[in-house]
Amino acid sequence: MYNAPSIKLPESVEDLKVYRNRSDGTYTARWSSPYTVYLYQTPKKLTFTGKTMKIEDLKSLMDEIIPIEEYTDGKRFAIKDGAVWYVYPVIQVGKTAIRGSPACVMNLEPFRDIERTMVNKDCIITMTWPQGAIEAEFRISNSEIKNADDPGLERRTIRRKDYYEERQVVIPMGDSVRKFIHIYAKYKIEDDIMASRPVIISAYSVECRKVRYTASRDKKTMTFKLSADPSVGEIPAIMAVQSSERIPLRSGDGEVVWRSEGPVVFENGSATQSFECGPQTDMERIRLFFVEEADYNLFKFIHPIYRRR
């Protein structure tokens, strides 16, 4: 006879959380268990009885996820485009697997090549449908971006067949100067309808107006003189960016040397903005930009041209 205590198995992982990293499109899984946790995935929802099974049986049903990066309480991994994974946290004890509750992770392809034009105060949207998408859902807000789950958003659903009959989606602007639109691609996965991550676009019902400016400086001060149509009462917040070698083409091409304190007020189509500067400030390597990228839908800068020797 041989006597020994039975193995006490650890508790299964029941608090698995998986979220998408916007910076690079990878995914990070987190949990609170002190044990070493492995992640397995299957593209279909499986039904099990109990929480334990043989490791060899587990591996015959699922594939282990090879992480990009590992932490004491998590792993970072990648999913190919269009995939739907049911991710299971697994603790291994000898030849036994303790299987935790799964998390459904989707990398469904969103809409691509979204174009918008204004025709008679209607926003006309065209886009490339990803393979397998059966519907498009539009969630629309006026004036400001709202959370996509806000119950006050206007919602519209367009079937793939209907889109290809019209070759466009029409969003009436009504009296709104600006609308923000979340666009989801929806797929049928087994018996469920699942949505991709949203693409957010903005639509403007007014004509983009030009803002011209000139720059000058003395020993201590740099001055911008701006001009626009007399109907322009103000423009959104602006900033001056100086590059190290050439004229900046984008706001990220250099260092921000000055920002306006909120919107710039115009009087009779003109405004003046000044700031203190040092000897390192080079007027010919500075350009004005709007602080918010979306403001380029309302206004466009006409930059001065310097005569270089």
N, C-alpha and C positions, 0 to 999 in steps of 0.2 A: 504493500500500500504506500501511496505518496500523498501527503497533505500539503496544500499551499493556498494562500489567499487568492481569490479571483482578482483579475485586473480591474481597477476602477477606471472606467473610461471618462475622458473629459467631456464637459458639456459641449453640445454643438454650437456653432456660431449662428446666432439668430438676429444679429444687428448689422449685417453687411450693408454698406452704403457705397454706391458707385456714382461718380459724377464726372462730367466731361471737362477737360482742361481747354479753355478757349484759346490759350496761347499757341498750342500745337496740335489740337484735335485728338490728343490721347485721352485715356480714362484712368481715374484713380479709384481704387477700392480701399475702404477702411473698415476696421472692426475693433472690438475691445478685448478679444480673447488673448490671454497671455501665452497661448500655445502657438507653435509654428503652423501657419495656415497656408494651404495650397488652394489655388483657384482652378476650377474645371468649367468647361462650357459645352453646351449643346445647343444646336439651332432650333430644336423643337422642345416644347414643354413635355416633361416626362412625369409619370405618376409613380410614386414609391410608397412602400409601407415601412414604417420604422425609419430610424436615422442611421443605422449601421449597415454596411455591406462589405464584401471582400474588395480589396483594392483592384484585383484583376477584373472583377465584374464592373467596377466603376470605370476603369480605363477602356472597357469594351463598349461603353455607352457614351463616354464623353472624352474630350481632348483637354489635356492640361494646358493652361494659359502660361506661356513663357513671358515673364515680366521684363519690361525695359528697365525698371528700377524697383528696388525693394526697400521697405521700411519695417520698423519693429511692429507696426500696427497696420500695414497696408502694402499695396503693390501698385505700380503704374504700368499700363499695358496699352496696346493699340488694337483697333478693330478695323477690318477692311470696309470700304464703302459698301453700303447696302446691306450690311449684316445685321441680324437680330440674334443676340446671344442670351441664353439663360445661364447666368454665372452662379456656380455653387462653391461656397467655401467648405473646404475639407480639411479635417485634422486626421493625420495618419498615426495609428498606433499598431506597430508590427504590420500584419497583413490586413488590418481592419481599417476601414474608412468611416469616420464620423461625419456625416453629411449635414450641412446647415441649410437654412432656408435660402432659396435663390433670389437673385435680383435680375430683372429683365433689362438688358442694355441694348439700345438700338442706335445704329449709325446709318439710318435711312437717308438716302440722298435727297437734299433739298432741290428746289427749282434753281436753274442756272440761266444765265444770259437774260436777266430781267430788264426789259426796256420800258420806259414810260414817256409818253408825250401828252401834251395838252391840246384838246380840240374842243372849242366852244365850252370851256369850263368843265369838260369831262377829262378825267385822267384815263388814258388808254394804255393798258398794260399788255405786253407780249412777253412770252417766256418759253424756255425749252423745258419740256416735261421729262423727268427722269423715267427710265424704263421701270414699269411696274406700278407707278403711281396711278391711282384710280380717280382721285379727287384733288382739288385745290381748295383750301379754306383760307378766307381773308378775314382778318380781325382788324377793324378800322377805328381809329380815334381821331378826334379833331384837336388841332392846336398844339398838343403836347403828347410825348410818348407815354403810354400807360403800360402797366403790366399786362401781358398777353392773356392772363386769366381774369382780368377785370370784367365783371358781369355787365358793365355799362358799354362795352365795345360793340359796335355794329359787326355782325357776322354774316358772311356770305360763303356758300359752298358751290363750286363749279365742277361738274363732272367732266372727265377727260373728253368724252364724246361731244359734249356741248361746246367745249373750248375749240375743238378742231372744226366745228361747223362755223364758228364766228371768227376764229383765229385771233381773238383778243378778248380782254375783259375790260368792261367799262365801269369806272368808279365815278359817279357824279360828285362834283365838288360842292355843289349848292352854294351857300354863302361863305364857306370856309376858305380862308386864304391858304391853309396848310392842313394836310392830313398825314398821319403815320399809319402804315399798313404792315401788319405781320402776315406773312404768306407761308402756309404749311403745305407740304406734299403729303398726301394720305395714302396709305397702303393697306391691303388686306393681308394680314399675317395669320394663317390658320383661320380661326373663327373670329378674330378681333380686327378692328380698324385701328391702325397705329399711325401716328404723325411724325414727320421728320422734325428736326429743329427748325425754327422759323428763320426766314430771311426778312429783314425789316427795311422797308423803303419809305421815302417821304415823297409827297406830291404837293406841288404848289400851283395855285390857280392864277397867280399874278405874273406879269412879265419880269424877267430878270433885268434889273436896271444897272447901268454902268456908273462906277465911281472912279473918277480920275484924281490923281494927286501929284504934287511936286514936293521935293525935299530940299531943304537948305540947312546950313549949320554955321555957327560961329564957334568961338573957343569953348564955350560951356554948354551950348544948347543946340538941339536939333529940332527942326520944325517941319511938320507936314501940313500942307495946304490942300484940302480936299474939296472937290466940286462934284455936283450931281444935278439931276433934274430938279427944278424948284419945288416939285411936289414931294420930294424926299424930305421928311421931317427928321429922321434919324437913321443911322445904320447900326447893326449889332456890334458888339465889342470887337476890337481889332488889336493886333500886336505887331511889333516890328521885329523881324528876324534878320540877324547878320550871319553870313557864312564866313568860313575861314579863307576861301580862295576865290569864289565866284559869286555871281548873283544867285541867291537861293531860288529854286524853282518850286519847292514845296515848303510848307511850314516846318517840316522836320529836317531840313537841310542845314540848319545852323542853330545858333543860340538866340533865345528870346531876350532882347535887350530892353523892351518896353511893352507895357500893356495899357490899354485905355481902362479907365475906371467905369466899366459898364458901357452902354451904348453911346455913340458919338452923335450929339445933337447938331443938326444943320439949320442954318438960317438963310433963307433966300438962296438955297442951293449950294451953300459953302460952309466949311468948318475948318478950324485950325487946331492942331494938337502939337504940343511941345514937350520935351523932356530933357533933363540934364544929361550930358554925355561927356565922356573923357576922350583923351587923345587916341585911344584904340578904336573909337567908333568911326567907321568908314562909310560915308554916305552912299558910295557907289556899290557897296556890298550888302545893302539893306533893302528889304522889301516889306510892304505891309501885307498882312494876311488876316482873315477872320479867325477868331478864336474857335468858333464852332464850325465844323466842316459843312453842316447842313445849311448854313447861311449863304453859301455860294449859289443856292437855288434862287435866292432873292436878289443878290447883288454880285457884281463882277468888277474886280479891280482892273483899271487900265494903268499899268505901271509906267513910270517915266523912263525914257531912254537917255542914257548918259553918253556924251561924246568922249570916247576914250582916246588918249594919245598913243 
